[in-house]
Amino acid sequence: MTEYKLLLDDISKSFGATRANDRVTLAVRPGSVHAILGENGAGKSTLMNILYGLYRPDSGRILVDGREVEIHSPRDALDAGIGMVHQHFMLVTQLSVVENIVLGMKRLGLQLNLAAHSRALEELSQSFGFDIDPWAEVGKLSVGMQQRVEILKLLYHEADILILDEPTSVLTPGEIGPFFDLLRRLRDAGRTIILITHKLDEVMAIADRVTVMQDGKVKSELSTEEADTDMLAHLMVGREVMVRVRHPNRSPGATMLRLEKISVADARGLPALDVVSIDLRAGEVLGIAGVDGNGQAELARVIAGLVPAQSGRLLLEGVDITGAGVAERLQRFGIAYVPEDRHRDGLVLDASVAQNAVLRRYRSPPFARMGFFRPAMIRDHAQRLADSYSVRMQSVDQPIRFLSGGNQQKVILARELDGEPRVLVVAQPTKGLDVGAIEFVQSEIIAQRDRGVAVLYISTELEHLLDVADRVGVLYRGHLMDVLPAEDASAERVGLLMAGVAPQRAGAA
Amino acid sequence: MDLLNLQTLTDMLGTSLRLSVPLIFAALGGVLSERSGVFNIALEGKILAGAFGAALGAFLFNDPFGGLLVGILFGMLAGSILAVLGVSLGVNQIVTGIAINLFVLGITAFLSRIVFGAQANTLRLPGFKPIDLPGLSSIPVIGPVLFRQDLMVYLMIALAILVFLFLYRTPWGLAVRAVGDNPAAADTAGIPVHGVRYGCVIAAGGLAAMGGSYIVLSQVFLFSEHMSAGKGFIALAAVILGRWHPLGALAACLLFGMFDALQLRLQFNYQDVPHQFFQMLPYLISILALVGLVGKPRPPAAIGRDYRREAK
C-alpha cells in the first residue's frame, strides 16, 4: 500500500503557446479533503479535466492507490473510482433524478429496472440526510438540490475520489455550512475529496491540506494547520492583496431610473420578476445580490430593453421609456449595459476588436456614412478606447476571441461607457476574471458613480458586490426581498435574504 | 359514396395501413436518430436507397428476402454517410441530409438504368405474399386489416414496439435520450457520444430503407425513379407530430396514411375535380397538424448540434 490515494506526477499541458499546467505534482492522502487553491486561470480546472479524462496531458502520469492508470475518457476515470462534480452541472435536465444517476452505469443488464434503483437511491440519500424524490425531473429542482443529485450520482457509482469544482458558488451562505458537514461525513466514511476553490475561508474551514497554484505551477503545498488566510492569499496572488477601502457615496442625487411594479415572464411564461419596484439614484451603486437564477438576468434585460415588461413602467428622469427599443435606450436615454455572458451576449467573438468596439453604434456617424462603413474611423476609435483602457492585444484587427477574459471585459466597458451614459447596468462583471482585472472593473464602476452615473450592479459574488455597492437589494424567486444600506448589509443578513427568509424574521434572528 | 358500408370501411382501413407502412418504418428511424441529437432530413434518401436496394437484391437473388437484405444494407450505407459527415466531421446536419437526398436520387436513377435497362417499367420482381393469421384474420373489419398482411407489416409492428422498449426500458435507450438532450453530461457519465449517434443514425438508415423495401417488395414489384415521392418528409413531420416518441410517430403516420387513403377514394369518386386538389390533402393535413395540434413540441435539446469534447 501507498500513503497516497491519488498521485498526479509531473503533469504538463499546453494550449497553443500557453502552459496551462507546468510540471504539476499533486499528492492526495486517502480519507482527506484536499483543496486546490488558485485564481482563475491558475490551471486548477485544466488539471482536474486531465484527471477526469476530458483533456490529454502532454506529459506526466496518474497513479491511483499506487498503480499507474491510463485515463483517456471519463469512462476510464469512473472505472478508476474518480468522480467529478463540475461547476456547471452535468445533468440531463429533461430526465428524472434516477435516470440521471443510473446513466452510464456499467452492468445494468438488458433491462432498465428504475424502480429497484430508485429504492436503493432513496436508502442511500437518506443515509446522508438528503430528501430527494428519485422520480422528480432534474430541471425542476433547485440548484442546491441538483448539486446533491450530482454528489449522489458519484456515491451511487461508488467513486471514492470526489472532485468538486467550485461547489459553493451555487449555494447561499446559509447552505454552505450544511454542505461542509456533508463533506466531513463523506471524508469520515473514507472518501477522498478534492475541492477546487478560490475562496480562502473555505479552504481553512474544510480542507486538511491545500495545494496553491499560480500560473499553471504548484506554488506551495501545506497543511491547513500551519496556514492562515493571509498567508494563503499571499501565496495565491503572489503579491500583497490590495486592502480595499470602501468609499460609500453619502450623497446620491435624484432618482435617475425608476422601475414601477415591473413584472417579466420567463421563456415558459412563469414570472421571473414579480412586481419589482426600484429607485435607482444618480451617483450611487445599487448592488443586486441573489443566488443565480432568481430573476437577475431578467432584471438586467428588462432595463436594457431586451425583454418586454409584462406589466409595470420604466421611467428615466420621469420619462416613460417602457416601450423604447434597445438602441433607443442606449443612444437617446443613455442606458449602458454590460451583459452577464460576455461571449454570448456581449461580443461577436470572431469579429475584430474594432468591430466589437462599435457594435452598438456602427450604423450612425462617424462610423458609417450613407449606409457604408468607414473602417478607418472605426479602427481609430477602437484604438483610442483600447489605449485609454490599456487593453492588451496585438491589434484592433485581431478577432476578439483571442483576448483574455479581462481584456474582453475592458472592451465591453469601454464601448458601453463611451457615450457617457446616465445609467449603467452591469451583470456579473467580475465573473471569470483574475484579481487585477477585477480591481480595474471595480474601480471603473466607482469612477462612473462619482461622475454621477446611476449604477445597477448585479452579482452573485457577494464579496465583490459588498466592495462597491452603496445599497444592496436581494432578489429571491423574482421578488425584491429588501434593500439595505451598505453598512447594514452583512454577509449573514444578505445571506438570509438570499435564502428567501423575509426581513422581519431576518431581523429577529 | 358511403363510408359507412362495412366493406368500404375495411377497404379504407386496409389502404390506410398499407400507405402508412413505409412512413412508419421511416419515422421509427427518424425518432431514433433525432432522439440521439442528429437531424434526419435524409429519411427521404434512405427510403429511396432502400427501395433501390430491395429491387436490386430481389432481381439478383430472385427472392424477396434477398431484396430486403440488400435494401437494408443500402439504407445503412446512406446512414453511414450521414454519420461520418454529420457526427464525425461536424458538417451541418441539414446540409448533409439534403446532399444525401440529392445524391441518392441521382445515383439510383443512374444505376437503375444500368441494371434494369429498358425492362425497368415492365419488371415484376418477386415479393412478399400476405400471410393469414388463422382465426384472427376472420374477425370482421379488424381481421382483414391487421391479420391478413405480409411479413413486412408484422415486422413493422414488432419493430415499433421494440424501438419503444429500447428507448424507454433499456440502459442503451436511456443513453440515447441523454445524448440527444445533453451530450456533455452523457460524455461525463462515460457514454461514448459519437458511438451512440453512429449506432442510431445507421440503424435509422436501415429502418427507413425497410420502408422503401416495402414499397418495392409488397406494393409495386419494380423500381422507378424517385419512387419515395416525399414520403421521407411526411415521416419527418410525423416524428415531430408524434413528439419524438415511437408510438406517437406511429399514430401520426397512421393519421397521414388515413388521409392519403381518403384522398385516393375522393379522387375515384369525384373524377370531375382535378386530382391534384385531393393529392394535396395529406400534405395540407401535415401542415395543419404541425401548426395546430401539437402545441409547443419539445425537440431533443441538443438536436442538430455538433459535439466536441475539447471545444470550450
Interface residues (C-beta under 8 A of the other chain):
Chain A: Y52 L54 Y55 S73 P74 R75 A77 L78 M84 H86 F89 M90 L91 V92 T93 Q94 L95 E99 N100 V102 L103 G104 M105 L108 G109 L110 Q111 L112 K153
Chain B: R169 T170 P171 G173 L174 A175 R177 A178 D181 N182 A184 A185 A186 D187 T188 A189 G190 I191 P192 R298 A301 R309 E310
